Amino acid sequence: MDKERISIISPYNVVLADDHFLFRQDFKRILNKKEELKVVGEANDGLELMELLKKCCPHMVILDISMPNMHGIEAANEIAKKYPKVCVLILTMHNNSEYLQQVISAGAKGYLLKENIDTEIFSAIDTIRKGGIYFSKF
């Protein structure tokens, strides 16, 4: 069986990191609508995320920029160093080119505005999953 077929059959494991519990729950519900995606963990902040990654190895981490204890960009940088095979998609309310530059420098593979989740999330995940980079429409 070829890699393309295996990746379609196997779930694509995702970890969510956002300090807003209700947002995380709603977002998890959206992701779980796709049978090929599986949310395997959740974190409330960057430090909790780094501890979680010691125990599980997702394909992708979707994280907010503005989190307590460890900023999302700092977490993305740490993930790129410690877990280079894990893709990072930044999910944020900040429509800011300065943040975008920092996200790119941190090694993230995508930058998605929260206001565009409904229309762009699955395109973003699919693009990154196939080895591309995704930037939200500003």
DRENNUFI-55114 format. One record per atom (N, C-alpha, C, O): x, y, z. Coordinates in steps of 0.001 Angstrom, whole numbers, padded with zeros to 6 digits, always signed. Layout:
<nodes>
XYZ ...
</nodes>
This chain:
<nodes>
+000851-001176+000000 +000000+000000+000000 +000899+001242+000000 +001863+001295+000764 +000609+002224-000824 +001474+003394-000906 +001212+004390+000230 +000199+004315+000924 +002169+005337+000400 +002082+006305+001492 +000813+007151+001427 +000192+007419+002456 +000427+007572+000226 -000771+008406+000052 -001994+007678+000605 -002804+008271+001318 -002127+006413+000282 -003272+005617+000730 -003228+005417+002243 -004257+005517+002911 -002044+005135+002786 -001911+004929+004223 -002296+006198+004974 -002996+006132+005985 -001843+007361+004485 -002152+008606+005181 -003646+008924+005141 -004163+009576+006048 -004332+008479+004116 -005772+008717+004030 -006518+007800+005002 -007493+008217+005627 -006063+006559+005127 -006712+005595+006010 -006402+005897+007476 -007300+005871+008318 -005144+006181+007783 -004723+006436+009154 -005229+007792+009618 -005256+008746+008841 -005632+007884+010885 -006048+009203+011364 -004855+010149+011460 -003731+009734+011742 -005122+011403+011223 -004118+012456+011348 -004317+013050+012737 -005305+013739+012993 -003374+012777+013623 -003510+013138+015031 -003158+014600+015283 -002128+015099+014831 -004044+015270+016016 -003915+016699+016276 -004001+016968+017778 -004791+016347+018490 -003175+017903+018242 -003265+018411+019611 -003677+019875+019532 -003170+020623+018697 -004596+020282+020401 -005071+021665+020455 -004515+022350+021696 -004497+021768+022780 -004063+023588+021532 -003596+024375+022674 -004199+025774+022592 -003888+026552+021690 -005061+026070+023546 -005709+027379+023630 -006190+027529+025065 -006699+026575+025652 -006034+028708+025627 -006397+028905+027028 -007892+029110+027256 -008325+029246+028401 -008674+029134+026207 -010129+029270+026343 -010791+027901+026164 -010910+027396+025048 -011214+027319+027270 -011758+025964+027282 -012942+025800+026327 -012981+024843+025553 -013900+026719+026374 -015091+026581+025526 -014735+026663+024046 -015299+025938+023227 -013805+027539+023705 -013352+027614+022317 -012734+026281+021900 -013023+025763+020821 -011878+025732+022770 -011233+024445+022471 -012263+023355+022238 -012119+022550+021318 -013300+023322+023062 -014329+022288+022923 -015092+022431+021613 -015349+021440+020929 -015451+023654+021265 -016147+023885+019988 -015254+023536+018805 -015700+022928+017833 -014000+023924+018900 -013055+023659+017820 -012825+022152+017664 -012733+021639+016549 -012736+021468+018778 -012577+020009+018763 -013774+019354+018064 -013610+018410+017291 -014964+019858+018343 -016177+019334+017706 -016114+019522+016184 -016503+018632+015427 -015626+020677+015748 -015479+020943+014308 -014506+019947+013689 -014794+019357+012648 -013355+019761+014328 -012337+018857+013781 -012817+017414+013746 -012517+016680+012805 -013553+017011+014755 -014019+015623+014829 -015074+015278+013784 -015451+014114+013647 -015553+016273+013050 -016491+016000+011956 -015797+015286+010798 -016450+014627+009989 -014489+015417+010725 -013704+014752+009676 -013137+013464+010259 -012343+013497+011199 -013547+012334+009701 -013117+011063+010289 -011617+010830+010172 -011060+010037+010931 -010947+011509+009230 -009502+011316+009096 -008701+012132+010116 -007485+011971+010214 -009374+013008+010877 -008714+013796+011918 -009079+013247+013285 -010212+012825+013516 -008107+013258+014188 -008369+012787+015544 -007654+013710+016525 -006431+013840+016487 -008424+014349+017403 -007836+015182+018448 -007364+014244+019553 -008175+013585+020204 -006049+014187+019762 -005464+013242+020715 -005016+013906+022012 -004538+013234+022926 -005171+015221+022089 -004785+015912+023313 -005140+017378+023270 -005337+017967+022208 -005215+017959+024474 -005528+019378+024608 -004663+019968+025705 -004341+019306+026692 -004291+021233+025513 -003506+021943+026518 -004080+023336+026707 -004612+023941+025777 -003960+023827+027925 -004470+025140+028291 -003450+026253+028044 -003819+027420+027920 -002176+025892+027972 -001126+026881+027743 +000109+026200+027160 +000138+024980+026996 +001122+026996+026850 +002319+026466+026212 +003091+025477+027066 +003607+024487+026547 +003180+025727+028373 +003903+024800+029252 +003195+023452+029331 +003832+022401+029271 +001879+023495+029466 +001088+022258+029491 +001243+021509+028166 +001315+020280+028142 +001292+022253+027080 +001485+021655+025756 +002816+020919+025678 +002871+019788+025195 +003888+021551+026149 +005205+020918+026073 +005250+019644+026918 +005897+018671+026531 +004575+019638+028057 +004489+018424+028879 +003695+017338+028157 +004074+016166+028181 +002607+017725+027521 +001774+016779+026777 +002561+016134+025638 +002419+014938+025384 +003382+016917+024957 +004145+016389+023820 +005199+015371+024240 +005684+014608+023404 +005559+015348+025513 +006474+014315+026017 +005782+012952+026042 +006442+011913+026016 +004438+012964+026094 +003660+011734+026233 +003005+011267+024942 +002759+010073+024773 +002718+012191+024030 +002078+011797+022777 +002761+012504+021616 +003366+013563+021785 +002659+011915+020459 +003345+012468+019292 +002333+012694+018168 +002122+011816+017331 +001713+013866+018152 +000738+014152+017098 +001429+014484+015783 +002634+014730+015741 +000659+014487+014732 +001161+014955+013445 +001190+016477+013423 +002065+017084+012805 +000215+017091+014111 +000071+018544+014085 -000351+019071+015451 -001111+018434+016180 +000166+020258+015774 -000296+021011+016932 -000928+022289+016403 -000324+023012+015610 -002142+022560+016847 -002823+023801+016498 -002870+024626+017777 -003487+024223+018763 -002206+025797+017753 -002124+026565+018979 -002377+028048+018781 -002144+028617+017714 -002862+028642+019853 -003129+030071+019891 -001821+030808+020158 -000908+030250+020766 -001725+032050+019709 -000546+032867+020014 -000601+033345+021460 +000382+033229+022193 -001737+033877+021867 -001861+034514+023186 -002313+033504+024229 -003505+033249+024401 -001323+032930+024926 -001614+031976+025997 -000754+032332+027203 +000331+032892+027044 -001224+032016+028404 -000413+032274+029596 +000745+031274+029707 +000746+030229+029056 +001700+031608+030521 +002846+030763+030894 +003866+030547+029787 +005066+030588+030058 +003447+030325+028583 +004362+030245+027442 +003593+030698+026208 +002603+030080+025814 +004055+031766+025618 +003443+032356+024425 +003426+031326+023296 +004314+030477+023219 +002431+031395+022432 +002308+030446+021330 +003497+030426+020390 +003881+029365+019898 +004088+031593+020132 +005254+031644+019240 +006450+030969+019896 +007216+030272+019232 +006610+031175+021196 +007682+030495+021933 +007457+028977+021908 +008402+028210+021723 +006220+028557+022093 +005897+027127+022042 +006180+026558+020654 +006721+025458+020533 +005819+027299+019607 +006088+026849+018232 +007581+026672+018003 +008008+025711+017365 +008362+027591+018519 +009816+027516+018397 +010364+026272+019103 +011219+025571+018562 +009868+026005+020306 +010295+024821+021067 +009899+023529+020354 +010675+022574+020310 +008707+023507+019806 +008244+022319+019077 +009135+022069+017872 +009521+020930+017610 +009466+023126+017136 +010333+022984+015955 +011695+022407+016337 +012268+021625+015578 +012214+022782+017493 +013525+022285+017949 +013441+020847+018468 +014249+019998+018095 +012464+020586+019325 +012379+019290+020011 +011622+018222+019226 +011912+017033+019357 +010662+018639+018419 +009809+017703+017684 +009685+018160+016231 +008603+018565+015806 +010763+018102+015472 +010762+018677+014117 +009764+018046+013143 +009432+018658+012128 +009286+016848+013429 +008312+016211+012533 +006872+016641+012820 +005964+016337+012047 +006671+017344+013924 +005335+017814+014285 +005095+019167+013612 +005858+020112+013808 +004044+019246+012831 +003683+020500+012151 +002926+021405+013117 +002143+020934+013942 +003167+022700+013005 +002487+023674+013859 +001633+024596+013000 +002106+025185+012028 +000366+024707+013382 -000557+025665+012777 -000952+026647+013870 -001545+026264+014878 -000619+027912+013663 -000999+028955+014615 -002422+029399+014299 -002761+029702+013155 -003235+029428+015332 -004625+029856+015218 -004774+031086+016104 -004556+031003+017313 -005141+032222+015523 -005109+033460+016289 -006162+034466+015849 -006726+034374+014758 -006406+035423+016725 -007282+036538+016377 -006469+037715+015853 -007040+038707+015401 -005132+037617+015907 -004243+038723+015539 -004004+038778+014036 -003280+037953+013479 -004613+039749+013394 -004425+040001+011969 -003264+040990+011859 -003464+042183+011632 -002036+040461+012028 -000880+041314+012239 +000331+040745+011510 +000752+039623+011792 +000891+041500+010584 +002021+040993+009795 +003271+040796+010645 +004118+039969+010307 +003403+041542+011745 +004555+041354+012634 +004508+039960+013267 +005519+039261+013324 +003331+039569+013738 +003169+038219+014283 +003437+037170+013208 +004058+036141+013476 +002973+037430+012014 +003169+036489+010915 +004656+036229+010693 +005058+035080+010509 +005470+037267+010705 +006922+037110+010538 +007513+036280+011676 +008370+035428+011442 +007061+036524+012902 +007549+035763+014056 +007155+034292+013959 +007938+033407+014305 +005952+034041+013491 +005456+032672+013331 +006297+031918+012303 +006669+030766+012523 +006589+032565+011199 +007421+031951+010158 +008808+031647+010717 +009344+030560+010505 +009387+032612+011431 +010715+032422+012025 +010731+031297+013051 +011749+030628+013227 +009606+031088+013728 +009510+030029+014741 +009358+028643+014125 +009437+027640+014834 +009141+028578+012821 +009041+027284+012156 +007629+026762+011969 +007445+025615+011561 +006629+027581+012261 +005241+027139+012066 +004949+026981+010577 +005529+027675+009742 +004055+026071+010262 +003678+025790+008870 +002414+026510+008443 +002023+026447+007277 +001764+027205+009392 +000549+027903+009022 +000142+028953+010024 +000534+028913+011191 -000654+029897+009550 -001159+031018+010342 -002610+031227+009928 -002887+031689+008821 -003532+030887+010818 -004957+030945+010501 -005671+031879+011468 -005561+031730+012685 -006397+032832+010923 -007182+033741+011756 -008419+033016+012286 -009094+032306+011542 -008708+033197+013565 -009869+032539+014170 -011159+032901+013448 -012071+032079+013354 -011239+034116+012945 -012455+034541+012242 -012677+033766+010947 -013774+033791+010389 -011639+033076+010464 -011738+032318+009213 -011813+030801+009418 -011717+030039+008455 -011984+030368+010652 -012008+028923+010929 -013035+028201+010062 -012716+027193+009432 -014249+028704+010028 -015324+028024+009294 -014987+027775+007832 -015343+026734+007280 -014307+028718+007206 -014059+028615+005766 -012677+028082+005407 -012469+027640+004277 -011721+028111+006349 -010348+027777+005980 -009696+026625+006741 -008658+026128+006304 -010265+026185+007859 -009530+025239+008705 -009153+023952+007983 -008014+023499+008097 -010069+023364+007254 -009750+022087+006616 -008781+022267+005453 -007959+021389+005193 -008867+023388+004757 -007885+023690+003705 -006504+023875+004312 -005509+023401+003763 -006446+024566+005447 -005164+024793+006119 -004533+023472+006548 -003356+023227+006283 -005311+022631+007205 -004789+021339+007668 -004348+020490+006483 -003269+019897+006512 -005166+020427+005450 -004846+019616+004273 -003576+020110+003579 -002735+019303+003181 -003434+021416+003433 -002243+021987+002798 -000988+021630+003584 +000012+021203+003008 -001043+021806+004895 +000109+021504+005748 +000380+020005+005760 +001534+019581+005715 -000664+019216+005819 -000531+017753+005823 +000192+017253+004574 +000924+016265+004625 -000020+017941+003461 +000622+017554+002196 +001996+018191+002012 +002593+018084+000941 +002503+018858+003059 +003850+019422+002996 +003917+020893+002649 +005007+021445+002503 +002760+021542+002513 +002741+022959+002161 +002708+023867+003377 +002776+023421+004522 +002604+025141+003091 +002493+026174+004120 +001197+026929+003851 +000856+027193+002698 +000471+027278+004923 -000822+027930+004757 -000872+029240+005536 -000551+029279+006724 -001273+030301+004862 -001479+031588+005518 -002904+032040+005263 -003375+032040+004126 -003583+032425+006329 -004960+032881+006246 -005078+034081+005325 -004145+034870+005172 -006229+034195+004725 -006500+035359+003880 -006719+036575+004777 -007602+036570+005635 -005920+037604+004578 -006013+038825+005397 -006997+039780+004787 -007218+040866+005323 
</nodes>
